């Protein structure tokens, strides 16, 4: 194993150790920390591609990985600000749909159909299911609001 591979392994293990420590201590790892770790990881990948004799298509892989990584955080602020432990299940479901709508507006790689499953804790049935395609009246009303 070369020195760069060892450095990547140590860096990745260090990131996971910090996240695990915070998770055990507070039961929450802030998004900003994951964004910072992911950004460092993408920079390390870029450095690896730049210093190696990889084909040009590896840069496309890096770009795709970056888009998918950062897209995870688009609709999440809505969920963090509105949903509390005391929120009802229907209210949380509506909030999740608004969050998905926000993500579809901000990110062209996300779109219909959108599947929603309302699952009660410790239940063995799948509860309510809903699929919204691009022509669904409820989805259109949601996107126009």
N, C-alpha and C positions, 0 to 999 in steps of 0.2 A: 504494500500500500504506500503510495507516495505521500509527501508531506502535505500537499493540498487536501487530499482525501482525509487524512488524519485531522487536519484543522477543521474541515467541514463537520466531521463526526463529533469532535469536541465541542464545537460551536452549537450544533444541533442538540447535543445532550445537555449542554449548559442551559439553552433556552427552555427545554422541557423540564429541567430540574427547577428553574425559577418559577415556571408556570405551575408545576406540581406543588411547590412550597406555598405559593400564594393561594392555590386552590384549597389546600388543606387548612391553611390559616384562616382565610376569609370566606371560603366557598365561592369565590368569584375572581376571575381573572379579567381585568379591564380590556376592552377592545383596543385601546391605544397601545397596550403592551403587545398584543398579537399583531397589530399593524406594524409596530417597530420591528418585531422579530421577523415577520414576513418580508418586510422591506430589506432587512439585512440579508435574509436568505436569497432574495431575488438579486441583490447586488453581488453576493458571492457566486451565484450561478452565472451572472453576466461576466464577472471576472474570469471564471472558469472557461466560458465560451471564448472570451477575447484572447486568452493566453494559450488556447489550444488550437488545433488545426481542424476544428469542426466545420462542417458545411454551413452555408448561409441559412439553411432551414432551421438550425438550432436557435437562431435569433427569433424566428417565428414562434418557436416553442416558449422562449422566455416571454415574449409579448403576450401570448395566450395565457400563460401561467399568471402573469401580472394582472391581466383583465379579470380572470376568474377569481383570483385572490381578493382583489379590492371590491369586486361586485358583491361579495358576501356582506359588506357593511352598509349597503345603500339604504335599505328599509329599516334597519335595526334601531336607529334612534327613535322612531315612532313607537316601537314596541317598548323600549326602555323608559320612555317618558310617560306612557299611558297605562300600561298594564302593571298592576300591583297584585300582591298575593290575595287581596280582597276582591279583585275584579271577578265578575261573574263569567262563566264560560261563554255565553253568547256575546258578551261585550268583548272578551278577549278574541273571539273568532272574528268579529267585525274589525277589530284593530289589526289583526293579522292580514285580513283582506285589503285594508287600506295600505298597510305596509307593502304588500305585494304589488298593489297598484302603483305606489310610489317607485318601487324598484323597476317595474316595467316601463315607466316613463323616463327613468334616468339611465337605463341600461338596455340597449337594443338586443342584447343576447338573451334577455329574459322576456317571456311572453306566454300567451295562452297555448295550450289549456293550463289552467291553474286548478290544482286539486286541493281540497280542504277536507280534513278529517278531524272531527271533534271526538276526542277520546277522553273518557273520564279515568282518572287515576285508579289503579288497581282493578279496573274492569276488564273483562275478557271479551267484550264485544266491541265492534268497531264503531259503535254509535252512529253519528250522522256523517254522511259523506256528501261532498258537493264537487262537481267539476264545472268550471266556468270556461267556456270557449270564447272566441272573439266576438261571436254574435249573440251571446247570452244577454238578455235584457238587464239582468242585475249587474253584470260586469260593465255594460255600457253606461248604466246609471252611476255606478261607482266611479268610473273614469271621467265622467262629466262633472262630478260634484267638486 
